[in-house]
Amino acid sequence: MTELLKTPLHALHLSLGARMVPFAGYAMPVQYRDGLIAEHRQCRSAAALFDVSHMGQVRLSGADAAAALETLVPVDVVDLAVGRQRYAFFTNEHGGLLDDLMISRPAPGTGFGDLFLVVNAGCKDADLRHLQTNIGHRCTVVGMPERALLALQGPQAADALARLNPGVKDLVFMTGGVFELADAPCFVTRSGYTGEDGFEISVPAERAEALASALLALPEVKPAGLGARDTLRLEAGLCLYGHDIDENTSPVEAGLTWAIQKVRRPGGAREGGYPGAAAVERHLAGGAMRKRVGLVGLERVPVREGTAIVDAHGHALGRVTSGTLAPGVDRPIAMAYLPQDHAAPEHEVYAEVRGKRLPMRVTKMPFQPHRYHRG
């Protein structure tokens, strides 16, 4: 057995009574003393602090970095302005998703490269190889394991973080910049994975515990673990890589076409040119046979990942990719891939749970309205 890696906040988690579990090769807190539901509600009502230092941080440097990255993703990187952030995904030759990621363009001279990427924990080694192999000759690709990553999320997150540096309140959703926090230079973006307003903070590993402690000393802030992070993102209708999206899922099937800007679509100035472009473009033209949908249970029985979804006659339609009894919605919710003719809102399908067929209704996502600060 390979020994689990530890984030720079490991000792702090233990001191806070966290229950630690293995996740993506790391020992990570799944919940603290108050429990998952309390942590979920803390994030929805005030501010919750998550350790996401297991995620990968990468900087790309060089005048050609943006154009080079566009050869691996179907999104507009070249036109991304300084201080802006964008959601993206790596595709394979079949148009499937290798990983999803966040791309930021830091101000020049801040030490975060011409582009700053945050990738998923379970994919970060493969992503780094993918970048170095395919575009390493066009720009410098450097992993940043010397930095930790914190996520401060919730409607009071801005007030809390502004006590450490008032300038963060100038940020709006999907923007970022360098700010001094607890005597450390941090790259802060106003974004997150909960559907709430909030921030993700890249901080030097040796200053991570001091920053986390300073935030947890604020009256609005309490710690939250992976359990609440998962229920929050599911209520927000956000995909989890390896569950709701993977290398066999196209961005069109996943409902992520909003992230493919017009300039990269057929007829656009920089159309195609990324792995699997032909397959993705076929799906954009109406060729996707299935679609990711939200499901709400009509009975109060949780429907978990892997559960079979069938029609009224028992014919197989698909499987649940994520599911929970949602604390904020107070109903069973799930995501699944269904054939297009079963994917319309209000359509009724059935989840097979322990020999019973439980009715579920297709619904629009998010299940819980997003509350991002757009200015």
Buried (B, 14 or more C-beta within 10 A) or exposed (E): EEEBBBBBBBEBBEEBEBBBBEBBBBBBBBBBEBEBBBBBBBBBBBBBBBBBBBBBBBBBEBEEBBBBBBEBBBBBBEEBEBBBBBBBBBBBEEBBBBBBBBBBBBEEEEEBBBBBBBBBBBBBEBBBEBBBEBBBEBBBBBBBEEBBBBBBBBBBBBBBBEBBBEBBEEBEBBBBBBBEBBEBBBBBBBBBBBBBBBBBBBBBBEBBBBBBEBBBEBEBBBBBBBBBBBBBBBBBBBBBBBBBBBBEBBBBBBBBBEBBBEBBBEEEEBBBEBBBBEBBBBBBEEEBEBBBBBBBBBEEEBBBBEBBBBBEEEEEBBBBBBBBBBBBBEEBBBBBBBEEEBBEEEBEBBBBBEEEBBBBBBBEBBBBEBBBBEE
